[in-house]
Structures are given as C-alpha cells and as structure tokens.
Amino acid sequence: MKKMNAQMSRPWNGEESKGRSAPASTPSAVKLVIAVFVALVVLVFFISNSATFGWSEQGLDPQSLNTQISKAQSKPQPKPITLSCPNQTAASAVCQRSPNAAAPTPLHLSANQPSPTCPEYFRWIHEDLRPWKSTGITKEMVQRARKFATFHMVVLDGRVYVQEYFGHSLSRNVFTFWGILQLISRYPGRVPDFELIFNCMDMPSVKSADYNSSAPPPPLFHYCKDDQTLDILFPDWSFWGWPETNIKPWVPLMKEMEEGNAEVEWAAREPYAYWKGSPFMGGSRQDLVKCNVTKERDWNARIYAQDWNSEAKQGYHRSNLARQCYHRYRIYVEGLAWSVSQKYIMACNSPTLFVDSRFVEFFQRGLMPGRHYWPIPADNKCRGIKFAVDWGNAHKDEAQAMGKASSDFFQQEVKMDHVYDYMLHALIEYAKLLNYKPTVPEGFTEICMESLACSASEKTKSFLLESMEKWTHDAEPCTLPPPFTPEELHQVLEKRATAVKQVETWEQKAWEQEQGNKGT
C-alpha cells in the first residue's frame, strides 16, 4: 500500500517506464481501477439496503459485512395477509383455496433468533390438559362433548371446517372463528390438525365430579372454568371486538386505554371505587348495588347501572372503556359466570378491588392478590370496599404501584402477540393428545376470512377488518414453559391464599377498631 501511494504521489515522466507500456496498462493501475470499482459496488449495496455495518479505523469491517449479509439472507420475510370480496353483492363468499392445494409452509427462523419464554400463566395449559395426559383423547371422547357444544370444528392443513349447533351468527361464534382464522394466517403451517368441541356460552359445563380415571371427561373448550369444572380455557371472542356493545378489538382499545390512563394523574382522580355494568347479571352484582352511597352510609363505592339499549341509541358515548379511569379504584365483580369486563377494568392503572370470583379465564391465573389487585370478600363486599379505599388513600404509593402492576400486566403479558401464542400452544398441546387422525365429518362447512367478512353487516365487518392480521408473523412464538411440579403448584396456591388472608386480617382489625371507637 505504501508503494502504491508513493507511485500515485509522483508524476509519470516516461523515463521510469522505459521499455514498458503506458501506465494505464500497468498491473498497479489495473488493480487500482478494480479496487475503486469494487468499492463503488459495495457502497451502492450499503445505500440500497439501508443496512448498518461495522467500521474499523481502516474502513469496512469484513466480518461485520458477512454477519449482516448472513442475517439478511436468513431472516424470513413476512408475507401480507389479504382478504378479497370480488362480488360485494354476493350473499356469501367462497373459500377460494383449491381443494388440492398444498398446506402452508411454516416459516423457520435461524438459531440466532431465540424466542423468549412465554408468560408464567401459559404453564396452566398443561394443567387444563392433565385429565387426558395418561389416556390421550379418543374420537369417542370428543363426540361425548357434543351435548355441551355451541360448535364443532375440524382443522386440516390450515383449512377450517365447522358445524354450528347453537348461536348461529352470534358474535361469540363468529369472532371465535375469526380469531382462529387469524391465528392460522399469522402462523402459516404451524397450527396442527385437530378436532374440537367449543362451548361459547357463559357457564362451564364439564363437572369433574362426574368423571374419573376409568371414565375420562370429554374435552371441551370454553372461556372460563371453576374449581369444579374441567373445561379447557381459550381466549374469549372480545379480543377481536364485540359489535353489540361497541367494544373495540384489543389492540386499538389497549392503545386508547394507555392514552386514557395518562389523561388524569392517579392522585387527582376521584378518591372512590367505581363500577358500571348490568346489575341484573347474577346475585353478586345485585349484592354490590347495596354498597352504593346513600344518605345514611358511604362505603366509598360509586355504582352505576349500564343500560346497553339506551347506550346503543345514544351512540355508546357514555360507555367508552378507555375513558373510565377517572376514579382511584375500580371494582370487578363477575356476572352469571366470568365477565369479559375484567381485562378492561384491570388494564386501567387504578387498583382493582377484585370481588372474590368463582370463575377464572386463561390469563387470570397469572394474577396475584396483593400485587395485581386488592381482594374483596364476596360475602362482605361493602365493608371490604370501604377498607380498601381507606387503606389506599392512606398508602398512596403502594396503591399506585398496585394499579401500575395490573396495567403493565395487561399491556405486556396479555398483549395480542401473547394471546395468539397462548392459542397456538393450547392447540398444539391438545393436538398431541389426539390418538386418531381427524377427518371432516359429513355436513360440515368450510369457513375462511372471506366467508365471514364479505357477507357480514357493515358494523360487524368493520370490527373484523380492524382486528385482522395484516402480515404473517416474522418471529417464533414464545417458548412454552414446563408444567408445574406438584410442589410448585402448591406454592403458587399457598402464596395466593396467604395474600388474601393477610388482607382479611387487616380488614377485620380495622372494623373492630371502628366499632370500638363508636362504643366509646
């Protein structure tokens, strides 16, 4: 290089090249031209690919270049997910994939892109499927679940076939179908073949007392369960929206919730506990109404009845879930069974006063009393609410931390990526237990995004399209954590019970002190 620089610094005078060709033909000059050309090509490559490469003091780092090129070549490119309704006047759209078309090919990422571990509540997938761990799932077991069914579904090579038994065209059915179709589109080639029965109604159905090891229960998917039922939990339809109540899909709603949380600082909010809903959906809600403020007594609760018919006529202006974080505390109470309102209430960064619930949904098993919410006894709601509000107003830092922990849980651990990953892992683990190859029974209808969206009402269609995945996912799903050991499961349940007991003890002491002060 020094020799070349010296040559370039001296003018050519013809004498040094006596007996040789002109300088343009010398090997050094040729090498120089080639080097400049290669440098220009590399520079164009950098600019056209908008890539960031490493540089050393001598120029481009070759190792960095090789690494970046390797990453660019190995990274799978997401593909657009499309929906086309060519004939807008058609009563329904035909699922257009050829019957002989090959199954979608899954995207496989390189080993240098490890996936993170799923949230802890994913471990409960193993617990939900434990009743069939030793026996597997037979065709006969699946058929026995039909008596509880809203719909029956078979998925083969990424194609979805259903038979509805009840609730045809209800949002619960349609948006559950839609969610599974989005999962298949998001993770092409990864959703296994399966056959399942689904109950979309409020109450879980498979009672554990009716079955034993010699008579295994029928596998039934549902949105909630309790300690006496064996339903397999699955995300509810409202993650993709609920047109009848104008509840937006989870992704845009969570963005609005985050903005709503920032509108009023926690300390500036009304220092009471707020609840708004239908008081006629179950005895626990009717009991909660008694805690509302009266002339005789203030239990620190502000209870409002929700009239959905009236709201619909007024354009849902007073039921915007993202604009209900104006009180320091929110109350959650179940309805006839679990309530979809739980995630919206707890996504608010005001602490949730959680009335003891009989039912759980899939993510709820990752929540811990005392950290994510304040437990309220179901048989003594009013006293529990008053104490919780008094305690929070006297311990503002701790109360705010609880509200933030709850909001962060839903923003981070129940984000839509994790909802889809939970669905995928639940279906994969379920399919592993099937000891037969599913086939499409007679009378089933194939569904696809076009068949659901193209003939839907304008409002339903707008919700479907807003919740539609736009691209295949370019990353691996999170890694499913292992099952609980018996000791780990015992520790989780014991920790939860201890936290509830601690609050009950504090409340009882405060109540006794209040009664003692009244008597003096």
LUMRO-124914 format. One record per atom (N, C-alpha, C): x, y, z. Coordinates in steps of 0.2 Angstrom, whole numbers, plus 5000, padded with zeros to 4 digits. Atoms other than C-alpha are relative to their C-alpha. Layout:
N
XYZ
...
//
This chain:
520
500449945000
500050005000
500450065000
499649945000
501450125004
500450014993
499749995007
502250084987
499650034995
500549985005
500650114978
499950085002
500149934999
500450284987
500650044998
499449965002
502250334983
499950014992
500149995007
501850294965
499550054998
500649955001
500250394965
500250075001
499849934998
501150544973
500550034995
499549985005
502450554959
499750014993
500349995007
502050624941
500449954996
499750055005
502450494927
500450054995
499649965005
503850564916
500249964995
499850045006
504050424904
500749965001
499350034999
505850384910
500049945004
500150064996
505350264923
499749944997
500450055003
504350164911
500449984993
499650025006
505750144898
499949934999
500150075002
505449984888
499449975003
500750034998
503649964896
499550044997
500649975003
501950004891
499850065004
500349944996
500950164896
499849985007
500250024993
500450174914
499349975001
500750034999
498650134911
500049934999
499950075001
499249964906
500449965006
499650034995
500249934922
499649965004
500450044996
499749794934
499750055006
500249954995
499649934948
499450044998
500549965003
498550044938
499349965000
500650055001
497349894934
499749985007
500350024994
497249844952
499750065003
500349944997
496850024957
499350014997
500649995003
495450034945
499549955002
500450064997
494749864951
499850025007
500249984993
494849924969
499550055000
500549945000
493950084965
499349974998
500750035002
492549984956
499749965005
500350044994
492349864970
499750045005
500249954995
492250004982
499350034999
500749975002
490850084972
499449955001
500650055000
489849924971
499849995007
500250014993
489949894990
499750065003
500449944998
489450074993
499350004998
500750015002
487950054982
499649955004
500350054996
487549894991
499750035007
500249984993
487549985008
499450054999
500549945000
486450135002
499349964998
500750035002
485150024993
499749955005
500350044995
484949905008
499950045006
500149964994
484950045021
500249965006
499850054994
485949925032
500550045004
499549974996
487049975046
500649955001
499450054999
488849895046
500550035004
499449984996
490349905057
500650024996
499449975003
491850005053
500650005005
499449994996
493650005059
500450064998
499649945002
494950135058
500350004992
499750015007
495550055041
499450004995
500650005004
493750065034
499549955002
500550054999
492449925032
500249945003
499850064996
492549785044
499749944996
500350065004
492349625033
499649955004
500450044996
491749525047
499350025001
500649974999
490349645051
499649994993
500450005006
489849645032
499849934999
500350075000
489749455032
499549985004
500550014995
488749455048
499350034997
500649975002
487449575041
499749974994
500250035006
487349495024
499749935002
500350064998
487049325033
499350015003
500749994996
485649395044
499550024995
500549985005
484849475029
499749944996
500250065004
484849315020
499649955004
500350054996
484249205035
499350035003
500649974997
482849325041
499449994996
500650015004
481149265035
499650074999
500449945002
480149395026
499349995001
500850014999
478349425032
499750014994
500449995006
477049405019
499450035002
500649964998
475549515018
499449955000
500650044999
473849435023
499550044997
500449965004
472549485011
499349975001
500750025000
470649475010
499650044994
500349975006
469649504994
499349985000
500850025002
467749514991
499950034993
500149985007
467649524972
499350024999
500749995002
465749524972
499750025006
500349974993
465149644986
499349985001
500750014999
463349594982
499849935001
500150084999
463549404985
499849995007
500350014994
462649334999
500649975005
499450024997
464249245004
500649994996
499450015004
466049224998
500249935001
499750065000
466849064993
500750005002
499350014998
468449005001
500449984994
499750015007
469549014986
500649954999
499450055001
471048894990
499749944997
500150065003
471048744979
500049945005
500050064996
470548584987
500649965000
499450045001
472148504981
500650045002
499449964999
473248654986
500449975006
499650024995
474748614997
499950045007
500049974994
474748655015
500550065001
499549945000
475548825020
500749975003
499350024998
477448805023
500250055006
499849964994
477948865041
500750044999
499449965000
479249005042
500549975006
499550024995
480848935051
500550055001
499549954999
481949065059
500749975002
499350024999
483849045061
500149995008
499950024993
484548985078
500350075004
499849944997
485249165081
499450045002
500649964998
483449225085
499649965005
500450044995
482949135100
499450035003
500749974998
481149165106
500050005008
500049994992
480849225124
499549955003
500550054996
479949115137
499350045000
500749974999
478049145137
499950025007
500249984994
477249225152
499849945005
500150064995
477049115168
499349974999
500650035000
475249095166
499949954994
500050055005
475548985150
500149935003
499950074997
476048845162
499349975001
500650034998
474248825166
499749964994
500250045006
473948755148
500149925002
499950074998
474748595155
499549975005
500550024995
473548595170
499349994997
500650015003
472048615159
499949934996
500050065004
472548465148
500249945004
499850064996
473148355163
499549945000
500450064999
471548245164
500149954994
499950045005
472048175147
500749984999
499350025001
473848155149
500249935000
499950075000
473847975153
499649964995
500450045004
472447915142
500050034993
500149975006
472548035127
499350014999
500649985002
471048095118
499749964994
500350045005
469947975108
499450044996
500649975004
468648015094
499449995005
500650014996
467347945106
499950065006
500049944995
467848075120
499850064997
500149945003
467748215108
499250004998
500750015002
465948155102
499650015006
500449994994
465348155120
500050075002
500049934998
465748335122
499450044996
500549975005
464448375108
499450035004
500649984997
463048385121
500150075004
499949944997
463848545128
500250054995
499749965005
464348615111
499650064998
500249945004
464048785103
500249994993
499850025007
465048725088
500649955000
499550065001
466148585082
500550024994
499549985005
467748625072
500549954999
499450055002
469048525062
500450054996
499549965004
470648605055
500549954997
499550045004
471648515042
500450044995
499549965005
473148585033
499850075000
500249935000
472648755038
499350024998
500749985002
470848745032
499649985006
500450014994
469448765044
499349984998
500650025002
467848675044
499650005007
500450004994
466348695056
499349984999
500750015000
464648645061
499850035007
500349964995
463648765072
499449965003
500650034996
462448685085
499550055003
500449954997
461848845093
500450075000
499749935001
462149035092
500250024994
499849985006
462249045074
500050074999
499949935001
462949215069
500150055006
499849964994
463149275087
500750025000
499349984999
464749375090
500449955003
499650054997
465349245101
500349954995
499850055005
465449115087
500450034995
499649975006
465949225073
500750035002
499349974999
467349315082
500549955003
499550054998
468049155090
500249974993
499850025006
468049085072
500650054997
499549955003
468949245066
500650005004
499350004996
470249235080
500449944998
499650065002
470749055075
500250014993
499849995007
470749105056
500650055000
499449955000
471949255061
500649965003
499450044997
473049135071
500349964994
499850045005
473149015056
500450054994
499649965005
473649165044
500650035003
499449974997
474849235057
500649955000
499550054999
475749075059
499949944995
500150055005
475648985042
500449945001
499750075000
475948795043
500249985007
499850024993
476148795062
499449985004
500650034996
474348765068
499949934998
500150075002
474148575069
499349984998
500650035001
472748475063
499749985006
500350014994
471448455076
499249994999
500749995000
469648425080
499850015007
500249984993
468748505095
499350025000
500749974998
467148555103
500050065004
499949934997
466848735109
499350025003
500649974997
465548805121
500150075001
499949925000
465348995118
499650035005
500549964995
464049025132
500450015006
499749974994
464349095149
500349945005
499850044994
464448945161
500549944997
499750065002
465748805160
499649945002
500550055000
465048635158
500249935003
499850074999
466148485161
500249995008
500050004993
465948445180
500549945002
499550054999
467448355187
499749945004
500350054995
466348255200
499749954996
500450055004
465548165185
500549954997
499550045004
467148085179
500649985004
499550034996
468647985185
500549974995
499550035005
470247895178
499749954996
500250055004
469247755172
499450024995
500549965004
467947875164
500250074999
499749935001
468948025157
499550054998
500549955002
467948185154
500150014993
500049985007
467548245137
500450074999
499649945000
468748385131
499650054997
500449955002
467848545129
500350075001
499749945000
468548715125
499550065002
500549954998
467748865134
500450065002
499749944998
468149045140
500250005007
499849994993
468149015159
499949935003
500150064996
468148875172
500050025007
499949994993
468048855191
500349945003
499650054996
468748735204
499649934999
500450065001
467348605200
499949984992
500150025007
467448605181
500749994996
499450035004
468748535168
500050034993
500049975007
468448655153
500750024998
499449985002
469948695143
500050074998
500149925001
470248885143
500350024993
499849975007
470448985127
499850075000
500149935000
470449175124
499350014998
500749995002
468649245123
500050044993
500149975006
467949325107
500150075000
500049935000
468049505113
500750034999
499349975002
469949515109
500050024993
500149985007
469349535091
499450055000
500549955000
467949655096
499349975002
500750024998
466149655102
499550054997
500449945003
465049755090
499450025004
500649994997
463449735100
500150055006
499949964995
464249835114
500550064998
499549965003
465449935103
500750005003
499450014997
466949865112
500549994994
499550015006
468449885100
500449945001
499550055000
469749755096
500550025005
499549994994
471049735110
500650044998
499449965002
472549815100
499850075000
500149925000
471749985096
499750025007
500349984994
470749985113
500650015005
499549994995
472349955123
500450064999
499749935002
473150105114
499650055003
500449954997
471750205119
500050005008
500050014992
471750135137
500750045002
499449974998
473550195138
500050075000
500149935001
473150365132
499550035006
500549984995
471650375144
500350005007
499750004993
472750325159
500450065001
499649944999
473850475156
499650065000
500349945000
472450595155
499950035007
500149974993
472150615174
500549965004
499650034996
473550585186
499649965006
500350044995
473150455199
499750045006
500249964994
473150575214
499550054999
500649955002
471950695205
499449974999
500650035002
470650565202
499550005006
500550004995
469050545212
500249945005
499850054995
469550455229
499549955002
500550054999
468250325227
500149944996
500050065004
467950145220
499450014995
500549995005
467050145203
499849944997
500250065004
465950015195
499450024995
500649995004
464750025180
499949944996
500250065004
463849875172
499349985001
500750034999
462249775172
500049975006
500150034993
461749745190
499649945000
500550065000
460549605184
500349944998
499750065003
461849485178
500349965006
499750044994
462049375194
499950035007
500149974993
461749395213
500650045002
499549964998
463449455216
500050084998
500149935002
463149615206
499450035004
500649974997
461449645214
500250015007
499749994993
462349625231
500450075000
499549945001
463649755225
499650075000
500449945000
462249885222
499950035007
500249984993
461949895241
500650045003
499449974997
463749965243
500050074997
500049935002
463250125234
499950055005
500149954995
463250285243
499350025001
500749984998
461650335252
500150065005
500049954995
461150475264
500349985007
499850034994
461450355278
500749985001
499350045000
463150275273
500450014994
499549995006
464650305262
500549945001
499550055000
465550145258
500650014996
499549985004
466750235247
499949974993
500150035006
465950155232
499550044996
500449975005
465150235216
499849964995
500250055005
464050115207
499550034995
500549985005
463150145191
499849954996
500350055004
461950045181
500150014993
499949995008
462350015162
499449974997
500650025004
460850015151
500350004992
499750005007
461549945134
499550024995
500549975005
459949985124
500050075000
499949925000
460050165130
500650024997
499449995002
461850165126
500150004992
500050015008
461650105108
499650064997
500449955003
460350235105
500450075000
499649944999
461550375111
500749994997
499350015004
463050305101
500649985005
499550034996
463950225116
500550065003
499649954998
464650395121
500250005008
499850014993
464550355140
500249945002
499750064998
465250185139
500749984997
499350015003
466950215131
500549975006
499650034995
468050095141
500750045001
499349974999
469650195138
499950075004
500149944996
468850345147
499649995006
500350024994
468350265163
500549995006
499550014995
469950285173
500150075004
500049934997
469450445182
499949995008
500150014993
469250365199
500749965003
499450034998
470750305210
499949925000
500150085000
469950125211
499549984996
500650035004
468950015200
499849935003
500350074997
467849865206
499949954994
500250055004
467749705197
499649955004
500450054998
466349585200
499749964995
500250045005
465849435190
499350004999
500750005002
464149415181
499749935002
500350064999
463249255178
500649955001
499450044999
464949175176
500650065000
499549955000
466649265172
499750064995
500349955004
466449435163
500650034996
499549975005
467449505148
500350075003
499849934997
467549675158
500649995004
499450004995
468949605169
500650034997
499449975003
470349645157
500050074999
500149935001
469649815153
500150045007
500049964994
469449865171
500750005003
499450014997
471149795176
500650034996
499549975005
472049875161
500150085002
500049934997
471650045170
500550005005
499550004995
473050095181
499850035007
500249994993
471950125196
499949935003
500050074997
472049975208
499349974999
500650045001
470649845205
499849975007
500250044994
469649795220
499649944997
500250065003
469349625215
499549955004
500550044996
467749545222
500149924999
499850075000
468149355226
499649974994
500450035006
467649265210
500149925000
500050075001
467149085207
500449984994
499850025006
467749085189
500650044998
499349975003
469449115180
500049994993
499850015007
469949145162
500749994999
499450035001
471549105154
500650045003
499549964998
472649255159
500050015008
500149984993
471949275177
500449965004
499650044996
472949135183
500750025001
499449975000
474449245181
500050065005
500149944996
473749375193
500149985007
499950024993
474249385211
499750055005
500349954996
473249465225
500550045004
499549964997
474149605234
500550034996
499549975005
475249635219
499650044994
500349985006
474049655204
499350035002
500649984998
472449685214
499949995007
500150014992
471649705231
499449965000
500550054999
470549555236
499450035004
500649984996
468749595242
499649945001
500450064998
467749455251
499350014997
500750005003
466149405241
499450015005
500550004995
465149395257
500050065005
500049944996
465649565264
500350054996
499849955005
465849675249
500150075003
500049934999
465449845256
500550025005
499549994995
466549835272
500749994996
499450015003
467949765261
500250064995
499949955005
467749905248
500250065004
499949944996
467750045262
500749995002
499350014997
469349975270
500550014995
499550005006
470249955253
500150074998
500049935002
469850135248
500450045006
499749964995
470350205265
500749985001
499350025000
471950105265
500450034995
499649985005
472450155248
500150085000
500049925000
472050345251
500650015006
499549994994
473250325267
500749974998
499450035002
474550225257
500150014992
500049995007
474650315240
500549974996
499550035004
476250255234
499949924999
500150075001
475850075237
499449994996
500650015005
474150095229
500150014993
499849995007
474850175214
500449944997
499650065003
476150035212
499649944998
500450065001
474749905213
499650024993
500449995006
473749995199
500550004994
499550015006
475350005188
500249934999
499850075001
475749825191
499549974996
500550035003
474049775185
500050034992
500049975006
474049895170
500649974995
499450035003
475849835165
499949934998
500250075001
475249655166
499649994993
500450005006
473949685153
500350034994
499649975005
475049795142
500549964997
499450045002
476449675142
499949934999
500150085000
475949495146
499349984997
500650025004
474249495138
499950054994
500049975006
474649595123
499849954995
500350045005
473949525107
500549944997
499550055002
475649435102
499949945005
500050054996
475449335118
499349965000
500750035000
473549305116
500149944994
500050045005
473949225099
500549945002
499550054998
475449125106
499749955005
500350054996
474349055120
499549964996
500450045004
473048995107
500449954997
499650055004
474448915097
500249955004
499750054995
475248825112
499449965002
500550054998
473548765118
499849954995
500250045005
473048695102
500549954998
499550055001
474748615099
500049945005
500050054995
474748535116
499449955000
500650045001
472948475113
500149954995
499950045006
473348405096
500449945002
499550054999
474748305103
499649945004
500450054996
473448215114
499549964996
500550045004
472348155100
500349944997
499750065002
472647975096
499649974994
500350025007
471747975079
500150064996
500049955005
471848075063
499450034999
500749975001
470448205062
499950004992
500249995007
469448205046
499450045000
500549965001
468048315040
499349965000
500650045000
466348245045
499550034995
500549985005
464848255033
499650065004
500449944997
463848415035
500450065002
499649954997
465248525040
500150054994
499949955005
465548695031
500750035001
499449974999
467248765027
499950085000
500049934999
467548945033
500750034999
499449965001
468849075029
499850075001
500149934999
469049255031
499550044996
500449985004
468149295016
499249985001
500650024999
466649195020
499750035007
500349964994
466449285037
499950074999
500049935001
466849455032
499650034995
500349975006
466149485015
499350015000
500850005000
464349445019
499850035007
500149974993
464449525037
499750074999
500349934999
463449685042
500650055000
499549955001
464449845039
500350015007
499749994993
464749865058
500449945002
499750064999
465249685060
500750004996
499550005005
466349695045
500650055002
499549954997
467249855052
500449975005
499750034994
467649755068
500549954997
499650065003
468349605058
500650034997
499449985004
469449705047
500550045004
499649964995
470049815061
500549955004
499650054996
470649655071
500449954995
499650055005
471349565055
500750015000
499350005000
473149525055
500250024993
499849975006
474049615041
500649964997
499450035002
475649515040
500149935003
499850064996
476249345044
500550025005
499649984994
477249345060
500749984998
499350025002
479149355057
500549985005
499750034994
479649285074
499749945002
500250064997
479549125083
499550025005
500449994994
478149105095
500450005007
499750014994
478649125113
500149925002
499950074998
479348965121
499649985006
500550034994
478048865132
500449985006
499650034994
478748845150
499749935002
500250074998
478648675158
499450005004
500550004995
477248615168
500250015007
499949994993
477148655187
500249935003
499950064996
477948525198
499450005006
500550004995
476748475212
500250055006
499849954995
477748575224
499950074998
500149945002
477748725213
499350035000
500749985000
475948725211
499750015007
500249994993
475648705229
500250075003
499849944998
476748855232
499650064997
500349955003
475848965220
499350015003
500649994996
474148925228
500050025007
499949984993
474848945245
500150085001
499849935000
475549115241
499450044999
500749965001
473849175234
499650005006
500450004994
472949115249
500250045006
499749964995
474149195261
499950074999
500149935002
473949365252
499350025002
500749994999
472049355253
499950005008
500150004992
472149305272
500350065003
499749944997
473349455276
499550064999
500549955000
472049575269
499449995004
500650014996
470649495278
500250025007
499849984993
471649515294
500050075001
500049935000
471949695291
499350035001
500749985000
470149725287
499649995007
500450024994
469449635302
500350055006
499749964995
470649735314
499750074999
500249935001
470149905306
499250005002
500850004998
468249855308
499950005007
500150014993
468449805326
500250075003
499849944998
469449965329
499450064999
500549965001
468050065321
499449995005
500650014996
466649985331
500250025007
499849994993
467650005347
500050085001
500049934999
467850195344
499350025000
500749984999
465950205341
499749995007
500350024993
465650125358
500250045005
499749964995
466750245367
499750075000
//
